[in-house]
Amino acid sequence: MPELSPRRRLLVLAICCMSLLIVSLDNTVLNVALPSLQKDLHADTAGLQWTIDAYTLVLASLLMLAGSTADRIGRKRVFMAGLVVFGLGSLLCSLAPSLELLIAARAVQAVGGSMLNPVAMSIITNTFTDPRERARAIGVWGAVVGISMAAGPLVGGLLVDSVGWRSIFWINLPVGFAALLLTLRHVPESRAPEPRRVDPVGQVLVIVLFGALTYAIIEAPHAPATAVPFAVPAVVALVALLRYEPRRAEPLIDLRFFRSAPFSGATVIAVSAFAALGGFLFLSTLYLQNVRGLSALEAGLWMLPMAVPTFLCAPLSGRLVGSRGPRVPLAVAGVSMTVSALLFALFDAETSDAGLFLGYALFGIGFGFVNAPITNTAVSGMPRAQAGVAAAVASTSRQLGQTLGVAVVGAVLAAGVGASTYRDAFVSAAVPGWWILTACGLAVLVLGLLTSGPWARGTAERTAQRLGTAQSPARKRIHA
């Protein structure tokens, strides 16, 4: 990629952030619309879980393929294709006449989404080569998540109450179209100098692993006889993946990345943090509307104490990562998310306005601080030629975490509620879910401290040296 002027770099960042905005808005807006969707399409708890997880599951399965494909054929080209497919999927979602077709349309959306965020992060990484500049850019990237969390529930609540839940998918169309035109005009093409080959076996194993695991978790409370057998192919796919990928010269998942303690820590932290986010939003939305009886707009307003701190803390986290490293932001994130979940698990914070406000605000602070160190740690220190793959692994971890958070917390809630109504049984049924979110917050804190010290940085340096000096098969053939 050619060296760009400061103004052009900021424009590229803004265009990439537009793609993140529509993807993030889609998730937050949908959460507010779940109760309306539930009534209109006669969906049970498992159906609601699938409307979210069909998207995050397909997204998680295809992110690494999208990242490596973008490195090979061109990041701009793949990014533009993603905008087109995501827009088409959004249109199909708005027209879906049944729950099953809505879930299928969400999967189409996810195919497009898989070509957006990891590729956009790869474009940013190759645009902002200075570490401090890159950390600040990633802080801005994280702030967009805060914007979506602030605007999503409000915009979604307003649209659901005034027009209906189908309208929440319409907002993706003009933003996506504008991003497409701006990308065509202003984003330069870039690709890896030595692109990777396609790994179809690895891709199939990833899809089987994620799909079978998610199905088993979601369906276990409703149909354990059919759900439990799905755990077997998930385990088989995981073992096969761990044995097959190291033997390939150009694997879908380069397991050497995980020799870096910061990279491995960032991956697990991403899973934990976004599992907490997915579970938190799922529980909160159902509680506010199905238990407190609030409208979609009122529920959106109640989300502001969580969304505003996320928006304010994300750029601060980016600056801290750039000046002092990831340890402080991760510590703040871990403590805040843990205390927030404990308030609900131990003190039923949702039953009082003050407790609900405090719990939401603490979670928003924690989530605002966690995103920048995850992203920066995942891509920093890695060879720029593999930026797409490294960013895709980080994005996959986020989506997998959100998928598992909704699946596990939703399954626990469904088992606790049973044949009762949400209004009668929700608070007690949600307690195990809040303990799960507490464990996620503790994982962020402990791993953040363990993987950000001198020993961890040493493993990252050694891993970067191995990756940087290793010759690709193509280069070896040339020298031979």
Residue pairs with C-beta under 8 A, 6 or more apart in sequence:
1 126
1 127
1 188
1 189
1 190
2 188
4 12
4 127
4 188
8 186
9 127
9 128
9 133
11 182
11 186
12 123
12 124
12 127
12 186
12 187
12 188
13 124
13 127
13 128
13 137
13 140
13 141
15 179
15 182
15 183
15 186
15 187
16 120
16 121
16 123
16 124
16 141
17 120
17 140
17 141
17 144
18 175
18 178
18 179
18 182
19 79
19 82
19 83
19 116
19 117
19 120
19 176
19 179
20 116
20 117
20 120
20 141
20 144
20 145
20 148
21 144
21 147
21 148
21 175
22 86
22 171
22 172
22 175
22 176
22 179
23 86
23 113
23 116
23 117
24 144
24 145
24 148
24 149
24 152
25 148
25 151
25 152
25 155
25 171
25 172
26 55
26 90
26 109
26 113
26 168
26 169
26 172
27 52
27 55
27 148
27 152
27 281
27 402
28 148
28 149
28 152
28 153
28 156
28 281
28 303
29 152
29 153
29 155
29 156
29 159
29 168
29 171
30 51
30 52
30 156
30 168
31 52
31 152
31 153
31 156
31 281
31 282
31 284
31 285
32 152
32 153
32 156
32 157
32 160
32 168
32 285
32 296
32 299
32 300
32 303
33 156
33 160
33 165
33 168
33 296
34 48
34 51
34 282
34 285
34 286
34 289
35 285
35 286
35 289
35 290
35 296
36 160
36 164
36 165
36 296
37 43
37 48
37 51
37 102
37 165
38 47
38 48
40 164
40 165
41 47
41 98
41 99
41 102
42 99
43 51
43 99
44 222
44 414
45 410
45 413
45 414
45 417
46 218
46 219
46 221
46 222
46 410
46 414
47 99
48 282
48 286
48 410
49 218
49 282
49 406
49 407
49 410
49 411
50 99
50 103
50 218
51 99
51 102
51 103
51 106
52 278
52 282
52 402
52 406
53 214
53 218
53 403
53 406
53 407
54 103
54 104
54 106
54 107
54 110
55 106
55 107
55 109
55 110
55 113
56 110
56 278
56 399
56 400
56 402
56 403
56 406
57 110
57 210
57 211
57 214
57 399
57 403
58 106
58 107
58 110
58 111
58 114
59 110
59 113
59 114
59 399
60 210
60 396
60 399
60 400
60 403
61 114
61 203
61 206
61 207
61 210
61 211
62 110
62 111
62 114
63 114
63 117
63 118
63 392
63 393
63 395
63 396
63 399
64 118
64 203
64 206
64 252
64 253
64 389
64 392
64 393
64 396
65 114
65 198
65 203
65 252
66 78
66 82
66 114
66 115
66 118
66 119
66 392
67 118
67 119
67 122
67 388
67 389
67 390
67 391
67 392
67 393
67 395
68 195
68 196
68 198
68 199
68 252
68 388
68 389
68 392
69 78
69 198
70 77
70 78
70 79
70 115
70 118
70 119
70 122
70 191
70 388
71 122
71 191
71 192
71 195
71 196
71 385
71 386
71 387
71 388
71 389
72 191
72 192
72 195
72 196
73 191
73 195
74 189
74 190
74 191
75 119
75 122
75 123
75 126
75 189
75 190
75 191
75 388
76 123
76 183
76 187
76 188
76 189
76 190
77 189
78 115
78 119
79 115
79 116
79 119
79 120
79 123
79 183
79 187
80 180
80 183
80 184
81 112
81 115
82 112
82 113
82 114
82 115
82 116
82 119
83 112
83 116
83 176
83 179
83 180
83 183
84 112
84 180
85 108
85 109
85 111
85 112
85 115
86 109
86 112
86 113
86 115
86 116
86 172
86 176
87 112
87 172
87 173
87 176
87 177
87 180
88 108
88 112
89 105
89 106
89 107
89 108
89 109
89 110
89 111
89 112
90 109
90 169
90 170
90 172
90 173
90 176
91 169
91 173
92 101
92 104
92 105
92 108
92 109
93 102
93 105
93 106
93 109
93 166
93 169
94 166
94 167
94 169
94 170
95 105
95 166
96 102
96 104
96 105
96 166
117 395
118 388
118 391
118 392
118 394
118 395
118 396
119 388
121 141
121 375
121 379
121 387
121 391
121 394
121 395
122 387
122 388
122 391
122 392
123 187
123 190
124 134
124 137
124 138
124 141
125 134
125 379
125 384
125 387
125 391
126 190
126 384
126 387
127 137
128 134
128 137
129 384
131 322
131 380
132 322
132 323
134 322
134 376
134 379
134 380
135 318
135 319
135 321
135 322
135 372
135 376
136 315
136 318
136 319
136 322
137 318
138 318
138 321
138 372
138 375
138 376
139 314
139 315
139 316
139 317
139 318
139 319
139 321
139 322
139 372
140 315
140 318
141 318
141 371
141 372
141 375
142 314
142 315
142 317
142 318
142 368
142 371
142 372
142 375
143 311
143 314
143 315
143 318
145 310
145 314
145 367
145 371
146 307
146 308
146 309
146 310
146 311
146 312
146 313
146 314
146 368
147 311
149 303
149 306
149 307
149 310
149 311
149 364
150 304
150 307
150 308
150 310
150 311
151 307
152 300
152 307
153 299
153 300
153 301
153 303
153 304
153 307
154 297
154 300
154 301
154 303
154 304
155 168
155 171
155 300
156 168
156 296
156 300
157 295
157 296
157 297
157 298
157 299
157 300
157 301
158 297
158 300
159 165
159 167
159 168
159 171
160 167
160 168
160 296
160 297
161 295
161 296
161 297
192 385
192 386
192 387
192 388
193 385
194 385
194 472
194 474
194 475
196 250
196 389
197 249
197 250
199 245
199 248
199 250
199 251
199 252
201 244
202 241
202 244
202 245
202 248
202 251
202 252
202 253
203 252
205 237
205 240
205 241
205 244
206 237
206 241
206 252
206 253
208 233
208 234
208 237
209 234
209 237
209 238
209 241
210 400
210 403
212 230
212 231
212 232
212 233
212 234
212 237
213 230
213 231
213 234
213 404
214 403
214 404
214 407
215 227
215 230
216 227
216 228
216 230
216 231
216 234
217 227
217 404
217 407
217 408
217 411
218 227
218 407
218 410
218 411
219 226
219 227
219 230
220 227
220 228
220 411
221 411
221 414
221 415
222 414
241 253
242 255
245 251
245 252
245 253
245 254
245 255
246 255
249 472
249 473
250 472
250 473
253 393
254 386
254 389
254 467
256 463
256 466
256 467
257 263
257 264
257 382
257 390
257 393
257 463
257 467
258 264
258 267
259 459
259 462
259 463
259 466
260 381
260 459
260 460
260 463
260 464
261 450
261 451
261 455
261 456
261 459
261 460
262 326
262 377
262 381
262 451
262 452
262 456
262 457
262 459
262 460
263 377
263 378
263 381
263 382
263 390
263 460
263 463
264 451
265 377
265 447
265 448
265 450
265 451
265 452
265 456
266 373
266 374
266 377
266 378
266 394
266 397
266 451
267 378
267 393
267 394
267 397
268 397
268 443
268 447
269 330
269 370
269 373
269 374
269 443
269 444
269 447
269 448
269 451
270 374
270 378
270 394
270 397
270 398
270 401
271 397
271 398
271 400
271 401
271 404
272 401
272 440
272 441
272 443
272 444
272 447
273 333
273 337
273 367
273 370
273 371
273 374
273 398
273 401
273 440
273 444
274 397
274 398
274 399
274 400
274 401
274 402
274 405
275 401
275 402
275 404
275 405
275 408
275 436
275 437
275 440
276 337
276 341
276 363
276 367
276 401
276 405
276 437
276 440
276 441
276 444
277 367
277 401
277 402
277 405
278 401
278 402
278 403
278 404
278 405
278 406
278 409
279 405
279 406
279 408
279 409
279 410
279 433
279 436
279 437
279 440
280 341
280 363
280 405
280 437
282 405
282 406
282 409
282 410
282 413
283 409
283 413
283 430
283 433
283 434
284 302
284 303
284 306
284 360
285 299
286 413
286 422
286 426
287 350
287 422
287 426
287 427
287 430
288 294
288 298
288 299
288 302
289 295
289 296
289 299
290 422
290 423
290 426
291 422
291 423
291 426
291 427
294 302
302 356
302 360
303 360
305 357
305 360
305 361
305 364
306 360
306 361
306 363
306 364
306 367
307 364
308 364
309 361
309 364
309 365
309 368
310 364
310 365
310 367
310 368
311 368
312 368
313 364
313 365
313 368
313 369
314 368
314 369
314 371
314 372
316 368
316 369
317 329
317 333
317 368
317 369
317 370
317 371
317 372
317 373
318 372
318 376
320 328
320 329
320 372
321 329
321 372
321 373
321 376
325 452
326 373
326 376
326 377
326 448
326 452
327 448
327 449
327 452
327 453
329 369
329 370
329 372
329 373
330 369
330 370
330 373
330 444
330 445
330 447
330 448
330 449
330 452
331 445
331 448
331 449
332 365
332 366
332 369
333 365
333 366
333 367
333 368
333 369
333 370
333 373
333 444
333 445
333 448
334 366
334 441
334 442
334 443
334 444
334 445
334 446
334 448
335 366
335 441
335 445
336 362
336 363
336 365
336 366
336 369
336 441
337 362
337 363
337 366
337 367
337 370
337 437
337 440
337 441
337 444
338 366
338 438
338 441
338 442
338 444
338 445
339 362
339 441
340 359
340 360
340 362
340 363
340 366
340 441
341 363
341 434
341 435
341 437
341 438
341 440
341 441
342 434
342 438
343 349
343 355
343 358
343 359
343 362
344 350
344 359
344 430
344 431
344 434
344 437
345 431
345 434
345 435
345 437
345 438
347 355
348 355
348 427
349 355
349 356
349 358
349 359
350 356
350 359
350 427
350 430
351 427
366 441
366 444
370 444
373 448
374 394
374 397
374 398
375 391
375 394
378 390
378 391
378 393
378 394
379 387
379 390
379 391
379 394
381 460
381 461
381 463
381 464
382 390
382 464
382 467
383 464
383 467
383 468
386 467
405 437
405 440
408 433
408 436
409 433
409 436
409 437
412 429
412 432
412 433
412 436
413 426
413 429
413 430
413 433
415 429
416 425
416 428
416 429
416 430
416 431
416 432
417 425
417 426
417 429
418 425
420 429
450 456
471 479
